């Protein structure tokens, strides 16, 4: 379905936004605006999260997931300001092993100033969301009841429906407990070692979306691995920086030289690095690293969420850069 009216809702808290005009022009000829807005984040059960309100609903602890696309939310946490459809949709997590089914709706998502705070910034009312039954996201009432997908390969992520320029990029700084949405100047990004992703067609998952971003293959981040017992000193694998998962090798078949114990974890020693615009940077994997006999994601290494403990991580939807800035 398609919603014809687009309403931009932007409730900004005083002091939360910084902005400047660059004086340069975008490809469309208009002056490009550099501005950013910070949203506080938190942690639970070794995962990262923020607080949202969906369709004017209650404050909801929402997992930050750079390894998925949709906003998925349990029905009790959705307000009344939503246009529901009769379209059933299944989105699968965890390398193809965890399907979650619900119904598609279109609504507004507000990013909140913590559990008891007001709205800092809101999307328009075009965000495609998957509404699932209570307990599908998380049966624990004290944990998250929504998942915020932030991948760069689709046109359905809620971040794309923020007003310009806050829909251009984001920087996740887990140690500072903040995620910053915006369009950043060269000086703001000077300390980031960048990796250019390959542009790809946007995955719409068969749903209608009013967003038209450039999309990028963020499951093909080129990471170099030095693995004991491997046939080559260095092996480069397509990799995903996934804030919602632990590290894992996902191939079918798994390499014969990979030593996997009875718990499904890799025994080989693994060292990982990435070549960036500022040189080689170490990649920090979770311990242990799991091994899955799966080609669901086309054969990748999921770097997992430990990297976010060491770097500010840039995801730039406009340029297709992923950047790392070592936290001092």
N, C-alpha and C positions, 0 to 999 in steps of 0.2 A: 504494500500500500504506500501511498505518498501523501504527506501532509502538505497542504498548499501554503498555509500561513507560517511564516517564520517569526517568532517573537524572541528577541534577545533580552534576556534577563541578566542584569549584572549588578549585584549588590556588593559593593566594595567596602571593606572596613577601613577606617581612617588609618593612614600610615602603612597599609599593607602593600601598596603598589608604588613602584618606582618607574619613572618614564623619562625618555628624552627623544628628541627628534634628531635623526642622523644627518638630514640635509641631502641624503642620497635618494635615488629613485629606485623603486622596484621595477620588475619587468613590465608591469602595467603602466608605468609612467607616473604613478602617484608616489608621494613621499613615504618612505618606509619609516615605521615607528618602532623604536626599541623600548620595550617596557616589560616589567615582570611583576609577578605577584607570588608571595610565599604562602604556602599552606602547611600548617604543622602536621607532623606525622607521629606515629607511635609504634610500639611493637606488642606482639602477643604470641606466645607459643613459638618463639624464634622466627616469627614472620613480621613483615612490615605492613602498616595500615595507616589509614586516615579516616576521618569522619565525614560522612555525606548525608544529605537528605535528598531522597529521590521522589519526585512528583509531589513535593511538599510534605512528605512523610516524616516519620520520626528520625532522630539522630541514629545513624547506623555505622557501626565499626565495619570498615570496608578494606579488604586486603588489596595492597598495591601489587599488581601482577604484570610485570613487563614481558611475561611469556604467554599471555593470552590477549584476546581482542575485545570481547564484549564486556559490558557491565551486566553482571548476573546478580539477581537479588531475590530474596525470599519474599513471598507475597505480603506477609504481615508488616513489612518494612516499607511498603510502597504507599504513597499518598493517593489522593483522589484525582490529582491533576495529570492524568495519563490517558492516552488514547490506546486502548488495547485492541489487538487484532485476534482473529481466530487461527492465526498461523502458529502451528507447533514447530519448535526448533530445538534441536539437540546440539549442544556444544561439548566437545570432549577434551578433557584435561589429562595430564599425567601420561604422556606418550601413548595416548589412545586407549587407556585403561579405565578412565573415569568419565563416562558420559553423563551429562546432566541435561534434562529436558524440561522445557517450560513453554510459555507463550510469549510472543513478541509484542512489545508495546513501544510507544514513542512518548518521550517525556523530557523534563528538565532535571538536571543533576546539579545540586549545590554542594560546593566544597566548604567545609565548616572550620571554624577556629577552635578545634578541639571538641571534646565531648559535650561541653556546656556552652560553646560559643555560637555566635551567629554566622550567617553566610559571609564568606570572603569573596567568592566569585561563583557565578552560575553559568551553565550552558544555555543555549536556546532550547526550545521544546521539541527538537528533532532527534534527540539521542535514541537510537534503537537499544532497548534493554530486553533481557530475557528474564521473565518473572517465573520463578519456580516455587514449588511447595515449601512450606516451612520445614527446616531441618535438612534440606538438600544441600545447601551451602555448608552448613556446619550444625551438627546436632547439639553442640555445646552452647547454651544460652549466653554465656559470658564471653564468647569469642565472636568472630566476624559472621555477618549474615548477608554480605555482599562481596563481590570480587570486581575490582576495577581493572579491566584489561587495557594495557597501554602499548601493545605492539605497534610497529611502524609499517606493517604489511597490508593494512586494511583501511577501509573508509567507515568503520563502525565504532571505533574507540571514542569514548565520551570526551576525551581531551580535544578532539577535532571540532567539537561543537561549542567550545569556549569562544568568546568574542576575540576578534583580531586585536592585538598581536599575540594574545595569550595562548592561542592554538598552534603556534609555530614550533615550539620546542619545550622541553622541560629538563631540569637538572634535579636529580634525586641525591640528597645528602643525608644518608641515614644517621651518621653520628650526630649531626646537628638537629636531627628530627624535623626535617623540612623538605618539601618538594616545591620547586619554583617553576611556574609556568610562564612562558614569555618568548620574546624575540630578543636575543642577546647581542651586544656589540662585540666587535673583535677584541677589544681590550678585556671585556668580561670573560672571554673564552681563551685568552692568551695562554693560560696555564694548562689547558686541556690538550692532551695528546689524542688526536683524532684518527679515526679509521673511516674511510669512505665506503659506504655500502653500495650494492648494486641496485639500481632502480628496477622495480618490478610492477606488474599490473596489480591493481588494488583488489584484494579479496573482499567481496561484499557478502559472502556466505548466502547469497540468494535473497538478501533483504534489501528493501529500498533505503537509500541513504542520500541525504542532501549534501553531504560533505564530499569535496573533490580535491583531496590532497595529492601530493606526490607520495608514492608508496615505495617501500624499500625492503629488500630481502634481509631481515634482521636475524634469520636463522643461518646466515652464511657469514658471520663474523669470523675472519681468518685468524685462528689462534694456533700457535705452534706448541706441540706437546713433545716432551722428552720423557719416554716411558721405558723403564727397565724391561729387558727382554724383547723389545720391539726390533723388527728387522732393519729399521733405519734410525739414525741418530735423532732426527727430528721428523715428526709427522704433523702436517697441517690438516686440521679438521674444521669443517664448518661448525660454528658454535653459536649458542644463544645465551645472552645475558638475561637470566630469568630470576627476578626478585622473589618469585613465588615457589621456588623449588630448591632442592639440594642438587649437588653435582652428579651427573650421570653420563655414561657412554651409552648411546642408543644406536645400535647397528644390528642388522640381521643378514648373515650370521655374524656373531661377535668374532673378532680376530682370534685365530687359534692360539696365538701367543699370549693372549690376555689371561691372566691367572685370576679366576673368580672363585671366592670361597662359597661355602654352603649358604651364607646369608645373602648372596648376590652382590657382594662388594668386591672391588678390585684390590688384589694383593700387591700388584706391581707398584713401584714408586712412580709418581707422576709429578713432573714439573711443567708449568705452562707459562708462556710469554706471548705478547702481542706486539707487532711492529706498528708504531703510531707515528704521527707527524712530528713528535718530540722524541722519537727513539723507541727502544725496546722497553716495555713495561711488564712487570710480573703479573700474572693472573692467579688469584687466590681461590682455590677450590675448597669445597666443604670436605670434611673428613668424617666418615669414609666417602669414597666415590663409588656409586652404584653402577652396575652393568645390566642393561636390559636388551634382550634379544628382540629388537623391535626396529622396524623401518617406517613406523608411522609418521615420523617427521623427516623422512628421507635420508636418515643416517647422519646424526649430529652428535656433538657433545653439548650437553646442557651445563654451562659453567656454574649455574646455581647462584645462590644469593650471598655467599660469603664475600664476593668482590665488592659489594655495596658497603661493607664494613671498613674498607680501605680507601675507596675512591669516591669523590663526587662523580656521578655518571651522567653524561649528557646524552639525550636522545633528541636529535634535531630532525623534525619531520620535513622541514623546508629544504635543507641541504643534503640530507641523507647521511649525516655524520653521527657516529657514536664516539663520545670522547671520555677520557679518563683524566681526572685531576687528583693526584695523591693527596690525601688528607694529612695535614701537618700535625 
